[in-house]
Amino acid sequence: MYLNRMLLSAALVVVALMLQVTVLARLQLPGAVPDLLLLVVLGLALVYGHTAGALVGFCAGLLADIAPPADHAVGRYALVLCLIGYAAGLTKPEAGQHRSATVPMLVVASAAIGSTLLYAGVGALVGDTVARQVGLSGLLITATIYDLLLAPFVVPLIMSLARRGEKDPIGAEPGGGSADGGMRAYGWLTSGTGLSASAGSSLLGKGGKGMKAGKRTPRNKTVSLGGGKSGKIKGVKRL
């Protein structure tokens, strides 16, 4: 699953960056430029969550920082998209997907404004005053309008492709497998030790009570924990 995420994210980011540089940046539109790379990061973050959104945003921003004709400090846009991807991923619902287009559109509008402000703010810290000369209010308005007009065609497509790469993220167990698969694996582990599945389940359930020493197994073997004293399983850490 994670390999599918990485491959799909890398392909979408590269395609979006190429279109951004070769097509959108040469339209000579008034004010800002439609940010296709931002919309791709938002679409992936809305499906994958805040952690993956931050990673995808950082990598996408770093590629934009080094791609010609970049004229700003390396890492500037990477920081912006990393924060935007993280914030957008926090809006992912527990059910796995949004029920309406209202929240994604609000996320796009907020991201357009937030990315412009963050980019201008980081530029002010490093001595870049281009945003102040052009007019920050005009950049905010045009960036929001352009991204909202482009979002209905880009964000749903990106989210659909991202969901297709998932193998059933809603119905899977937190540990990455199903409950039946876990019981089968547990039965396979206990078959070689002479412990039945029901006896093994008592170790993990109902308060974690330990197995008494000297208890006979079906194979007439004595199982002893801790030199004849009863041992306790404190818990199982999910990875």
VOMIZA-243189 format. One record per atom (N, C-alpha, C): residue number from 1; atom name; x, y, z. Coordinates in Angstrom, 2 decimals, decimal comma. Example, Ala and Ser with C-alpha at 12.3 -4.5 7.8 and 13.67 -1.06 7.14 Angstrom:
   pos   site         u         v         w
     1      N     13,19     -5,69      7,80
     1     CA     12,30     -4,50      7,80
     1      C     13,20     -3,30      7,80
     2      N     12,85     -2,25      7,08
     2     CA     13,67     -1,06      7,14
     2      C     12,90      0,03      7,87
***
This chain:
   pos   site         u         v         w
     1      N      0,82     -1,20      0,00
     1     CA      0,00      0,00      0,00
     1      C      0,86      1,26      0,00
     2      N      1,90      1,24      0,84
     2     CA      2,75      2,41      0,93
     2      C      3,56      2,62     -0,35
     3      N      3,94      1,51     -1,02
     3     CA      4,65      1,64     -2,29
     3      C      3,74      2,24     -3,35
     4      N      2,47      1,83     -3,36
     4     CA      1,52      2,42     -4,29
     4      C      1,34      3,91     -4,04
     5      N      1,29      4,29     -2,76
     5     CA      1,17      5,71     -2,43
     5      C      2,35      6,51     -2,94
     6      N      3,56      5,99     -2,72
     6     CA      4,75      6,72     -3,13
     6      C      4,84      6,86     -4,64
     7      N      4,56      5,77     -5,35
     7     CA      4,65      5,82     -6,81
     7      C      3,59      6,76     -7,40
     8      N      2,36      6,65     -6,89
     8     CA      1,30      7,51     -7,40
     8      C      1,57      8,97     -7,06
     9      N      2,00      9,25     -5,85
     9     CA      2,28     10,63     -5,45
     9      C      3,42     11,22     -6,28
    10      N      4,47     10,43     -6,49
    10     CA      5,59     10,93     -7,28
    10      C      5,18     11,23     -8,73
    11      N      4,38     10,34     -9,31
    11     CA      3,95     10,56    -10,69
    11      C      3,06     11,79    -10,80
    12      N      2,12     11,94     -9,88
    12     CA      1,21     13,10     -9,94
    12      C      1,96     14,41     -9,70
    13      N      2,90     14,40     -8,78
    13     CA      3,66     15,63     -8,50
    13      C      4,51     16,03     -9,70
    14      N      5,16     15,07    -10,33
    14     CA      6,00     15,38    -11,49
    14      C      5,17     15,92    -12,65
    15      N      4,03     15,28    -12,91
    15     CA      3,16     15,75    -14,00
    15      C      2,63     17,15    -13,70
    16      N      2,21     17,37    -12,47
    16     CA      1,69     18,69    -12,09
    16      C      2,76     19,76    -12,18
    17      N      3,98     19,43    -11,79
    17     CA      5,07     20,41    -11,87
    17      C      5,40     20,75    -13,32
    18      N      5,39     19,76    -14,18
    18     CA      5,66     20,02    -15,60
    18      C      4,59     20,92    -16,21
    19      N      3,32     20,64    -15,91
    19     CA      2,24     21,49    -16,41
    19      C      2,31     22,90    -15,81
    20      N      2,71     22,97    -14,55
    20     CA      2,82     24,27    -13,89
    20      C      3,87     25,15    -14,56
    21      N      5,01     24,55    -14,88
    21     CA      6,12     25,32    -15,43
    21      C      5,92     25,62    -16,91
    22      N      5,43     24,64    -17,66
    22     CA      5,38     24,79    -19,11
    22      C      4,09     25,44    -19,63
    23      N      2,99     25,34    -18,87
    23     CA      1,70     25,84    -19,37
    23      C      1,18     26,99    -18,51
    24      N      0,93     26,71    -17,24
    24     CA      0,26     27,71    -16,40
    24      C      1,13     28,94    -16,16
    25      N      2,42     28,75    -16,02
    25     CA      3,29     29,89    -15,75
    25      C      3,43     30,83    -16,95
    26      N      3,02     30,39    -18,13
    26     CA      3,16     31,20    -19,35
    26      C      1,83     31,77    -19,85
    27      N      0,79     31,69    -19,03
    27     CA     -0,50     32,22    -19,45
    27      C     -0,60     33,73    -19,35
    28      N      0,31     34,35    -18,60
    28     CA      0,31     35,81    -18,44
    28      C     -1,01     36,32    -17,87
    29      N     -1,50     35,62    -16,84
    29     CA     -2,73     36,06    -16,18
    29      C     -2,43     37,18    -15,20
    30      N     -3,39     38,07    -14,98
    30     CA     -3,15     39,14    -14,00
    30      C     -3,06     38,60    -12,58
    31      N     -2,14     39,13    -11,82
    31     CA     -1,98     38,71    -10,43
    31      C     -1,20     37,42    -10,30
    32      N     -1,72     36,50     -9,53
    32     CA     -1,02     35,24     -9,24
    32      C     -1,16     34,26    -10,40
    33      N     -0,53     33,10    -10,21
    33     CA     -0,57     32,02    -11,20
    33      C     -1,36     30,86    -10,60
    34      N     -2,24     30,20    -11,34
    34     CA     -2,94     29,02    -10,80
    34      C     -1,94     27,98    -10,32
    35      N     -2,12     27,53     -9,11
    35     CA     -1,15     26,63     -8,47
    35      C     -1,65     25,20     -8,56
    36      N     -1,30     24,53     -9,66
    36     CA     -1,70     23,14     -9,85
    36      C     -1,01     22,22     -8,86
    37      N      0,23     22,51     -8,52
    37     CA      0,97     21,68     -7,58
    37      C      0,32     21,71     -6,19
    38      N     -0,17     22,86     -5,80
    38     CA     -0,87     22,97     -4,52
    38      C     -2,13     22,11     -4,50
    39      N     -2,89     22,10     -5,59
    39     CA     -4,12     21,32     -5,66
    39      C     -3,83     19,81     -5,60
    40      N     -2,73     19,38     -6,21
    40     CA     -2,36     17,96     -6,15
    40      C     -2,01     17,56     -4,72
    41      N     -1,26     18,41     -4,04
    41     CA     -0,91     18,14     -2,63
    41      C     -2,17     18,08     -1,77
    42      N     -3,10     18,98     -2,01
    42     CA     -4,34     18,99     -1,23
    42      C     -5,16     17,73     -1,48
    43      N     -5,28     17,32     -2,74
    43     CA     -6,04     16,11     -3,05
    43      C     -5,46     14,87     -2,40
    44      N     -4,14     14,74     -2,40
    44     CA     -3,50     13,59     -1,76
    44      C     -3,62     13,66     -0,24
    45      N     -3,49     14,85      0,33
    45     CA     -3,58     15,00      1,78
    45      C     -4,99     14,70      2,29
    46      N     -6,00     15,04      1,52
    46     CA     -7,38     14,76      1,93
    46      C     -7,68     13,27      1,98
    47      N     -6,93     12,46      1,26
    47     CA     -7,14     11,01      1,25
    47      C     -6,16     10,30      2,18
    48      N     -4,89     10,70      2,16
    48     CA     -3,86      9,99      2,90
    48      C     -3,71     10,45      4,35
    49      N     -4,13     11,68      4,67
    49     CA     -3,99     12,16      6,03
    49      C     -2,87     13,17      6,19
    50      N     -2,67     13,64      7,42
    50     CA     -1,76     14,76      7,65
    50      C     -0,29     14,38      7,52
    51      N      0,08     13,16      7,94
    51     CA      1,50     12,78      7,86
    51      C      1,95     12,65      6,41
    52      N      1,19     11,89      5,62
    52     CA      1,53     11,77      4,21
    52      C      1,38     13,09      3,48
    53      N      0,40     13,90      3,89
    53     CA      0,24     15,21      3,27
    53      C      1,44     16,09      3,48
    54      N      2,01     16,05      4,69
    54     CA      3,21     16,85      4,96
    54      C      4,40     16,36      4,15
    55      N      4,57     15,05      4,04
    55     CA      5,69     14,50      3,27
    55      C      5,56     14,81      1,79
    56      N      4,36     14,62      1,25
    56     CA      4,14     14,91     -0,17
    56      C      4,33     16,40     -0,44
    57      N      3,81     17,23      0,47
    57     CA      3,97     18,67      0,30
    57      C      5,42     19,11      0,32
    58      N      6,19     18,54      1,23
    58     CA      7,60     18,92      1,30
    58      C      8,35     18,52      0,03
    59      N      8,14     17,28     -0,43
    59     CA      8,84     16,82     -1,64
    59      C      8,40     17,62     -2,86
    60      N      7,09     17,89     -2,97
    60     CA      6,61     18,67     -4,11
    60      C      7,16     20,10     -4,08
    61      N      7,17     20,71     -2,90
    61     CA      7,71     22,06     -2,79
    61      C      9,20     22,12     -3,08
    62      N      9,93     21,07     -2,65
    62     CA     11,37     21,05     -2,91
    62      C     11,65     20,93     -4,40
    63      N     10,86     20,12     -5,10
    63     CA     11,03     20,04     -6,56
    63      C     10,72     21,38     -7,22
    64      N      9,69     22,07     -6,72
    64     CA      9,37     23,38     -7,28
    64      C     10,46     24,41     -6,97
    65      N     11,15     24,24     -5,86
    65     CA     12,22     25,17     -5,51
    65      C     13,43     25,06     -6,45
    66      N     13,69     23,86     -6,92
    66     CA     14,89     23,65     -7,75
    66      C     14,56     23,60     -9,24
    67      N     13,28     23,55     -9,59
    67     CA     12,90     23,49    -11,01
    67      C     13,04     24,87    -11,64
    68      N     13,64     24,96    -12,83
    68     CA     13,73     26,26    -13,51
    68      C     12,34     26,71    -13,96
    69      N     12,05     27,99    -13,98
    69     CA     12,94     29,12    -13,68
    69      C     12,78     29,63    -12,26
    70      N     13,05     28,83    -11,25
    70     CA     12,90     29,24     -9,86
    70      C     13,89     30,36     -9,53
    71      N     13,38     31,40     -8,86
    71     CA     14,22     32,55     -8,52
    71      C     14,16     32,86     -7,04
    72      N     13,90     31,86     -6,21
    72     CA     13,83     32,07     -4,77
    72      C     14,71     31,06     -4,06
    73      N     14,84     31,22     -2,76
    73     CA     15,70     30,35     -1,97
    73      C     15,15     28,93     -1,94
    74      N     16,05     27,95     -2,00
    74     CA     15,64     26,55     -1,97
    74      C     15,10     26,21     -0,58
    75      N     13,96     25,57     -0,54
    75     CA     13,32     25,21      0,70
    75      C     12,17     26,12      1,10
    76      N     12,05     27,23      0,40
    76     CA     11,00     28,20      0,75
    76      C      9,61     27,64      0,46
    77      N      9,40     27,16     -0,75
    77     CA      8,09     26,60     -1,09
    77      C      7,90     25,22     -0,48
    78      N      9,00     24,51     -0,21
    78     CA      8,90     23,21      0,46
    78      C      8,31     23,37      1,86
    79      N      8,74     24,40      2,57
    79     CA      8,18     24,66      3,90
    79      C      6,70     25,01      3,81
    80      N      6,34     25,81      2,82
    80     CA      4,95     26,24      2,68
    80      C      4,04     25,05      2,39
    81      N      4,41     24,23      1,41
    81     CA      3,55     23,09      1,05
    81      C      3,56     22,01      2,13
    82      N      4,64     21,89      2,88
    82     CA      4,67     20,94      3,98
    82      C      3,63     21,30      5,04
    83      N      3,57     22,57      5,40
    83     CA      2,59     23,02      6,39
    83      C      1,16     22,94      5,84
    84      N      0,99     23,30      4,57
    84     CA     -0,34     23,24      3,97
    84      C     -0,82     21,79      3,87
    85      N      0,04     20,88      3,46
    85     CA     -0,33     19,47      3,36
    85      C     -0,68     18,87      4,70
    86      N      0,05     19,26      5,73
    86     CA     -0,25     18,77      7,07
    86      C     -1,61     19,28      7,55
    87      N     -1,85     20,57      7,36
    87     CA     -3,13     21,15      7,80
    87      C     -4,31     20,57      7,03
    88      N     -4,13     20,36      5,73
    88     CA     -5,22     19,79      4,93
    88      C     -5,50     18,34      5,32
    89      N     -4,47     17,59      5,66
    89     CA     -4,67     16,21      6,07
    89      C     -5,41     16,07      7,39
    90      N     -5,37     17,09      8,22
    90     CA     -6,10     17,05      9,48
    90      C     -7,61     17,07      9,29
    91      N     -8,06     17,51      8,12
    91     CA     -9,50     17,55      7,85
    91      C    -10,05     16,22      7,35
    92      N     -9,20     15,22      7,20
    92     CA     -9,68     13,90      6,75
    92      C    -10,60     13,31      7,81
    93      N    -11,82     12,94      7,46
    93     CA    -12,76     12,41      8,46
    93      C    -12,41     10,99      8,86
    94      N    -13,00     10,54      9,97
    94     CA    -12,76      9,19     10,45
    94      C    -13,31      8,15      9,50
    95      N    -14,38      8,49      8,77
    95     CA    -15,00      7,54      7,83
    95      C    -14,13      7,28      6,61
    96      N    -13,14      8,10      6,37
    96     CA    -12,23      7,87      5,26
    96      C    -12,43      8,81      4,09
    97      N    -13,61      9,42      3,94
    97     CA    -13,84     10,32      2,82
    97      C    -14,90     11,35      3,20
    98      N    -14,84     12,48      2,53
    98     CA    -15,80     13,55      2,79
    98      C    -17,14     13,23      2,13
    99      N    -18,22     13,58      2,81
    99     CA    -19,56     13,30      2,30
    99      C    -20,02     14,34      1,29
   100      N    -19,43     15,52      1,29
   100     CA    -19,82     16,56      0,35
   100      C    -18,57     17,30     -0,12
   101      N    -18,77     18,18     -1,09
   101     CA    -17,65     18,94     -1,65
   101      C    -17,42     20,25     -0,90
   102      N    -18,19     20,51      0,14
   102     CA    -18,05     21,77      0,85
   102      C    -16,72     21,89      1,56
   103      N    -16,37     20,83      2,32
   103     CA    -15,11     20,88      3,07
   103      C    -13,90     20,94      2,15
   104      N    -13,80     20,11      1,09
   104     CA    -12,65     20,25      0,19
   104      C    -12,53     21,63     -0,45
   105      N    -13,65     22,24     -0,82
   105     CA    -13,57     23,57     -1,42
   105      C    -13,13     24,61     -0,40
   106      N    -13,59     24,47      0,85
   106     CA    -13,11     25,36      1,90
   106      C    -11,62     25,16      2,16
   107      N    -11,18     23,91      2,08
   107     CA     -9,76     23,62      2,25
   107      C     -8,94     24,27      1,12
   108      N     -9,46     24,20     -0,10
   108     CA     -8,75     24,81     -1,23
   108      C     -8,65     26,33     -1,06
   109      N     -9,76     26,97     -0,69
   109     CA     -9,74     28,42     -0,50
   109      C     -8,78     28,82      0,63
   110      N     -8,83     28,09      1,73
   110     CA     -7,94     28,39      2,85
   110      C     -6,48     28,13      2,48
   111      N     -6,24     27,07      1,72
   111     CA     -4,87     26,77      1,32
   111      C     -4,32     27,81      0,35
   112      N     -5,17     28,30     -0,55
   112     CA     -4,72     29,33     -1,49
   112      C     -4,32     30,61     -0,74
   113      N     -5,12     30,99      0,22
   113     CA     -4,80     32,19      1,01
   113      C     -3,60     31,92      1,91
   114      N     -3,62     30,77      2,59
   114     CA     -2,54     30,47      3,52
   114      C     -1,19     30,30      2,84
   115      N     -1,17     29,64      1,69
   115     CA      0,10     29,45      0,98
   115      C      0,67     30,78      0,49
   116      N     -0,19     31,67      0,02
   116     CA      0,29     32,98     -0,43
   116      C      0,85     33,79      0,73
   117      N      0,16     33,77      1,86
   117     CA      0,64     34,50      3,04
   117      C      1,94     33,91      3,57
   118      N      2,02     32,57      3,63
   118     CA      3,23     31,94      4,12
   118      C      4,40     32,20      3,19
   119      N      4,15     32,12      1,89
   119     CA      5,22     32,36      0,92
   119      C      5,74     33,79      1,02
   120      N      4,81     34,74      1,15
   120     CA      5,22     36,14      1,28
   120      C      5,92     36,37      2,62
   121      N      5,44     35,71      3,69
   121     CA      6,05     35,88      5,00
   121      C      7,46     35,33      5,05
   122      N      7,66     34,12      4,51
   122     CA      9,01     33,55      4,47
   122      C      9,92     34,40      3,60
   123      N      9,36     34,94      2,49
   123     CA     10,17     35,81      1,64
   123      C     10,60     37,08      2,35
   124      N      9,71     37,63      3,17
   124     CA     10,07     38,83      3,93
   124      C     11,19     38,55      4,91
   125      N     11,23     37,34      5,47
   125     CA     12,28     36,99      6,42
   125      C     13,65     36,90      5,75
   126      N     13,67     36,50      4,48
   126     CA     14,95     36,36      3,76
   126      C     15,25     37,55      2,87
   127      N     14,44     38,61      2,97
   127     CA     14,72     39,84      2,23
   127      C     14,08     39,94      0,86
   128      N     13,11     39,08      0,56
   128     CA     12,42     39,12     -0,74
   128      C     11,17     39,98     -0,58
   129      N     11,12     41,11     -1,29
   129     CA     10,00     42,06     -1,18
   129      C      9,16     42,12     -2,45
   130      N      9,20     41,07     -3,26
   130     CA      8,44     41,08     -4,51
   130      C      6,95     41,13     -4,24
   131      N      6,49     40,35     -3,26
   131     CA      5,06     40,33     -2,95
   131      C      4,58     41,70     -2,49
   132      N      5,40     42,44     -1,77
   132     CA      5,01     43,77     -1,32
   132      C      4,94     44,74     -2,48
   133      N      5,83     44,58     -3,45
   133     CA      5,83     45,47     -4,60
   133      C      4,66     45,20     -5,53
   134      N      4,35     43,94     -5,75
   134     CA      3,23     43,60     -6,63
   134      C      1,90     43,94     -5,99
   135      N      1,79     43,73     -4,69
   135     CA      0,52     43,95     -3,99
   135      C      0,01     42,65     -3,42
   136      N      0,10     42,52     -2,11
   136     CA     -0,28     41,25     -1,48
   136      C     -1,78     41,00     -1,57
   137      N     -2,58     42,04     -1,46
   137     CA     -4,03     41,85     -1,53
   137      C     -4,46     41,34     -2,90
   138      N     -3,88     41,87     -3,95
   138     CA     -4,20     41,39     -5,30
   138      C     -3,78     39,95     -5,51
   139      N     -2,64     39,57     -4,96
   139     CA     -2,19     38,18     -5,07
   139      C     -3,12     37,23     -4,33
   140      N     -3,59     37,65     -3,17
   140     CA     -4,51     36,80     -2,40
   140      C     -5,82     36,57     -3,14
   141      N     -6,37     37,63     -3,71
   141     CA     -7,66     37,52     -4,41
   141      C     -7,53     36,67     -5,66
   142      N     -6,54     36,97     -6,48
   142     CA     -6,39     36,22     -7,74
   142      C     -6,00     34,77     -7,49
   143      N     -5,14     34,51     -6,50
   143     CA     -4,75     33,13     -6,21
   143      C     -5,95     32,31     -5,76
   144      N     -6,80     32,91     -4,92
   144     CA     -7,99     32,20     -4,44
   144      C     -8,96     31,93     -5,59
   145      N     -9,17     32,90     -6,45
   145     CA    -10,10     32,74     -7,57
   145      C     -9,60     31,67     -8,54
   146      N     -8,33     31,74     -8,90
   146     CA     -7,78     30,78     -9,86
   146      C     -7,82     29,35     -9,31
   147      N     -7,45     29,19     -8,06
   147     CA     -7,43     27,85     -7,48
   147      C     -8,83     27,28     -7,30
   148      N     -9,79     28,13     -6,95
   148     CA    -11,17     27,66     -6,81
   148      C    -11,76     27,27     -8,17
   149      N    -11,39     27,98     -9,21
   149     CA    -11,88     27,63    -10,54
   149      C    -11,26     26,34    -11,06
   150      N    -10,02     26,10    -10,69
   150     CA     -9,33     24,90    -11,15
   150      C     -9,59     23,69    -10,27
   151      N     -9,96     23,92     -9,02
   151     CA    -10,12     22,82     -8,05
   151      C    -11,17     21,79     -8,44
   152      N    -12,37     22,15     -8,94
   152     CA    -13,37     21,12     -9,28
   152      C    -12,91     20,14    -10,34
   153      N    -11,92     20,52    -11,15
   153     CA    -11,43     19,62    -12,20
   153      C    -10,22     18,82    -11,76
   154      N     -9,53     19,27    -10,73
   154     CA     -8,27     18,63    -10,33
   154      C     -8,42     17,82     -9,05
   155      N     -8,95     18,43     -8,01
   155     CA     -8,99     17,77     -6,69
   155      C     -9,81     16,49     -6,70
   156      N    -11,03     16,45     -7,26
   156     CA    -11,76     15,17     -7,29
   156      C    -11,03     14,08     -8,07
   157      N    -10,34     14,46     -9,15
   157     CA     -9,59     13,47     -9,92
   157      C     -8,43     12,90     -9,11
   158      N     -7,71     13,77     -8,41
   158     CA     -6,58     13,32     -7,59
   158      C     -7,07     12,43     -6,46
   159      N     -8,16     12,80     -5,82
   159     CA     -8,70     12,00     -4,72
   159      C     -9,19     10,64     -5,22
   160      N     -9,79     10,61     -6,40
   160     CA    -10,25      9,34     -6,96
   160      C     -9,08      8,41     -7,27
   161      N     -8,02      8,95     -7,86
   161     CA     -6,84      8,14     -8,14
   161      C     -6,18      7,64     -6,87
   162      N     -6,16      8,48     -5,84
   162     CA     -5,55      8,07     -4,57
   162      C     -6,35      6,97     -3,91
   163      N     -7,68      7,04     -3,99
   163     CA     -8,51      5,99     -3,37
   163      C     -8,39      4,68     -4,13
   164      N     -8,20      4,74     -5,43
   164     CA     -8,04      3,50     -6,19
   164      C     -6,76      2,78     -5,82
   165      N     -5,75      3,53     -5,41
   165     CA     -4,50      2,91     -5,00
   165      C     -4,57      2,25     -3,64
   166      N     -5,61      2,56     -2,87
   166     CA     -5,78      1,94     -1,56
   166      C     -6,50      0,60     -1,72
   167      N     -6,16     -0,35     -0,90
   167     CA     -6,74     -1,69     -1,00
   167      C     -7,94     -1,90     -0,09
   168      N     -8,57     -1,01      0,42
   168     CA     -9,69     -1,03      1,36
   168      C     -9,23     -0,41      2,68
   169      N     -8,91      0,87      2,67
   169     CA     -8,41      1,49      3,88
   169      C     -9,45      1,63      4,98
   170      N    -10,76      1,52      4,65
   170     CA    -11,79      1,70      5,67
   170      C    -12,04      0,40      6,42
   171      N    -12,06     -0,73      5,69
   171     CA    -12,40     -1,99      6,33
   171      C    -11,24     -2,74      6,92
   172      N    -10,00     -2,24      6,75
   172     CA     -8,85     -2,95      7,26
   172      C     -8,70     -2,73      8,74
   173      N     -8,06     -3,70      9,41
   173     CA     -7,77     -3,58     10,83
   173      C     -6,65     -2,58     11,04
   174      N     -6,53     -1,95     12,23
   174     CA     -5,46     -1,00     12,47
   174      C     -4,08     -1,59     12,29
   175      N     -3,92     -2,87     12,54
   175     CA     -2,62     -3,50     12,39
   175      C     -2,31     -3,87     10,96
   176      N     -3,22     -3,61     10,02
   176     CA     -2,96     -3,88      8,63
   176      C     -3,54     -5,19      8,14
   177      N     -4,24     -5,96      8,95
   177     CA     -4,83     -7,22      8,53
   177      C     -6,20     -7,38      9,12
   178      N     -6,89     -8,42      8,70
   178     CA     -8,23     -8,67      9,21
   178      C     -8,18     -9,47     10,49
   179      N     -9,32     -9,50     11,20
   179     CA     -9,37    -10,23     12,46
   179      C     -9,24    -11,73     12,23
   180      N     -9,88    -12,24     11,16
   180     CA     -9,78    -13,66     10,86
   180      C     -8,36    -14,06     10,54
   181      N     -7,66    -13,18      9,77
   181     CA     -6,28    -13,47      9,44
   181      C     -5,41    -13,50     10,68
   182      N     -5,71    -12,61     11,65
   182     CA     -4,93    -12,59     12,88
   182      C     -5,15    -13,85     13,70
   183      N     -6,40    -14,35     13,77
   183     CA     -6,67    -15,58     14,51
   183      C     -6,02    -16,78     13,84
   184      N     -6,03    -16,79     12,49
   184     CA     -5,36    -17,89     11,80
   184      C     -3,87    -17,87     12,07
   185      N     -3,29    -16,69     12,05
   185     CA     -1,86    -16,59     12,33
   185      C     -1,56    -16,99     13,77
   186      N     -2,46    -16,61     14,71
   186     CA     -2,25    -16,97     16,10
   186      C     -2,36    -18,48     16,30
   187      N     -3,33    -19,10     15,61
   187     CA     -3,46    -20,55     15,71
   187      C     -2,25    -21,27     15,14
   188      N     -1,66    -20,69     14,07
   188     CA     -0,46    -21,28     13,50
   188      C      0,71    -21,19     14,46
   189      N      0,80    -20,08     15,20
   189     CA      1,89    -19,92     16,15
   189      C      1,75    -20,88     17,33
   190      N      0,50    -21,10     17,77
   190     CA      0,30    -21,94     18,96
   190      C      0,31    -23,42     18,64
   191      N      0,21    -23,77     17,35
   191     CA      0,15    -25,19     17,01
   191      C      1,46    -25,89     17,29
   192      N      2,56    -25,19     17,18
   192     CA      3,86    -25,81     17,41
   192      C      4,26    -25,86     18,86
   193      N      3,52    -25,23     19,75
   193     CA      3,87    -25,21     21,17
   193      C      2,98    -26,09     22,02
   194      N      1,94    -26,67     21,41
   194     CA      1,05    -27,51     22,18
   194      C     -0,02    -26,75     22,90
   195      N     -0,18    -25,46     22,65
   195     CA     -1,21    -24,65     23,28
   195      C     -2,37    -24,49     22,32
   196      N     -3,56    -24,63     22,82
   196     CA     -4,73    -24,44     21,97
   196      C     -5,01    -22,97     21,80
   197      N     -5,82    -22,63     20,78
   197     CA     -6,13    -21,23     20,52
   197      C     -6,95    -20,64     21,65
   198      N     -7,84    -21,45     22,24
   198     CA     -8,65    -20,94     23,34
   198      C     -7,80    -20,65     24,56
   199      N     -6,80    -21,50     24,82
   199     CA     -5,92    -21,25     25,96
   199      C     -5,05    -20,03     25,71
   200      N     -4,63    -19,86     24,44
   200     CA     -3,81    -18,70     24,13
   200      C     -4,59    -17,42     24,20
   201      N     -5,88    -17,48     23,83
   201     CA     -6,67    -16,26     23,87
   201      C     -6,91    -15,79     25,29
   202      N     -6,89    -16,73     26,24
   202     CA     -7,07    -16,32     27,63
   202      C     -5,89    -15,53     28,14
   203      N     -4,73    -15,69     27,47
   203     CA     -3,56    -14,91     27,87
   203      C     -3,72    -13,45     27,51
   204      N     -4,43    -13,17     26,42
   204     CA     -4,54    -11,81     25,92
   204      C     -5,81    -11,14     26,34
   205      N     -6,81    -11,87     26,80
   205     CA     -8,10    -11,26     27,12
   205      C     -8,40    -11,27     28,60
   206      N     -9,36    -10,42     28,97
   206     CA     -9,90    -10,35     30,32
   206      C     -8,82    -10,09     31,36
   207      N     -8,22     -8,92     31,27
   207     CA     -7,31     -8,48     32,31
   207      C     -5,90     -8,98     32,15
   208      N     -5,57     -9,77     31,12
   208     CA     -4,21    -10,23     30,91
   208      C     -3,73    -11,17     32,00
   209      N     -4,59    -12,09     32,49
   209     CA     -4,17    -13,02     33,53
   209      C     -3,13    -13,98     33,00
   210      N     -2,17    -14,27     33,83
   210     CA     -1,07    -15,13     33,41
   210      C     -1,45    -16,59     33,40
   211      N     -0,58    -17,42     32,79
   211     CA     -0,79    -18,85     32,74
   211      C     -0,06    -19,49     33,91
   212      N     -0,75    -20,31     34,63
   212     CA     -0,15    -20,92     35,80
   212      C      0,90    -21,94     35,40
   213      N      1,95    -21,99     36,21
   213     CA      3,02    -22,95     35,96
   213      C      2,54    -24,36     36,26
   214      N      3,08    -25,29     35,52
   214     CA      2,77    -26,68     35,77
   214      C      1,50    -27,15     35,11
   215      N      0,86    -26,33     34,27
   215     CA     -0,37    -26,74     33,62
   215      C     -0,05    -27,66     32,47
   216      N     -0,79    -28,77     32,40
   216     CA     -0,54    -29,77     31,37
   216      C     -1,19    -29,36     30,06
   217      N     -0,48    -29,53     28,98
   217     CA     -0,98    -29,26     27,64
   217      C     -1,46    -30,56     27,03
   218      N     -2,19    -30,46     25,89
   218     CA     -2,65    -31,69     25,25
   218      C     -1,53    -32,66     24,92
   219      N     -0,30    -32,17     24,79
   219     CA      0,81    -33,07     24,47
   219      C      1,54    -33,56     25,73
   220      N      0,91    -33,35     26,89
   220     CA      1,47    -33,81     28,16
   220      C      2,84    -33,20     28,43
   221      N      2,96    -31,91     28,09
   221     CA      4,18    -31,19     28,38
   221      C      3,87    -30,12     29,40
   222      N      4,82    -29,83     30,24
   222     CA      4,65    -28,81     31,26
   222      C      5,26    -27,51     30,77
   223      N      4,48    -26,43     30,82
   223     CA      4,95    -25,12     30,39
   223      C      5,21    -24,30     31,63
   224      N      6,41    -23,78     31,77
   224     CA      6,78    -23,02     32,95
   224      C      7,31    -21,67     32,53
   225      N      6,86    -20,64     33,21
   225     CA      7,29    -19,27     32,93
   225      C      7,96    -18,71     34,17
   226      N      9,19    -18,20     33,99
   226     CA      9,87    -17,50     35,09
   226      C     10,25    -18,43     36,21
   227      N     10,80    -19,63     35,90
   227     CA     11,30    -20,51     36,94
   227      C     10,23    -21,02     37,87
   228      N      9,08    -21,41     37,31
   228     CA      8,03    -21,99     38,12
   228      C      7,01    -21,01     38,61
   229      N      7,18    -19,73     38,37
   229     CA      6,22    -18,71     38,76
   229      C      5,37    -18,32     37,57
   230      N      4,19    -17,91     37,86
   230     CA      3,28    -17,53     36,77
   230      C      3,74    -16,24     36,16
   231      N      3,69    -16,16     34,79
   231     CA      4,10    -14,95     34,09
   231      C      2,89    -14,24     33,53
   232      N      3,06    -12,97     33,20
   232     CA      1,97    -12,15     32,67
   232      C      2,40    -11,49     31,37
   233      N      1,50    -11,49     30,42
   233     CA      1,73    -10,76     29,18
   233      C      1,17     -9,37     29,36
   234      N      2,03     -8,37     29,37
   234     CA      1,61     -7,01     29,71
   234      C      0,84     -6,35     28,57
   235      N      1,06     -6,77     27,34
   235     CA      0,34     -6,16     26,23
   235      C      1,05     -6,41     24,92
   236      N      0,35     -6,16     23,83
   236     CA      0,88     -6,33     22,50
   236      C      0,91     -4,98     21,82
   237      N      2,04     -4,57     21,38
   237     CA      2,19     -3,26     20,73
   237      C      1,88     -3,41     19,24
   238      N      0,95     -2,61     18,77
   238     CA      0,61     -2,61     17,35
   238      C      1,63     -1,78     16,59
   239      N      2,07     -2,28     15,47
   239     CA      3,02     -1,54     14,63
   239      C      2,30     -0,93     13,46
***
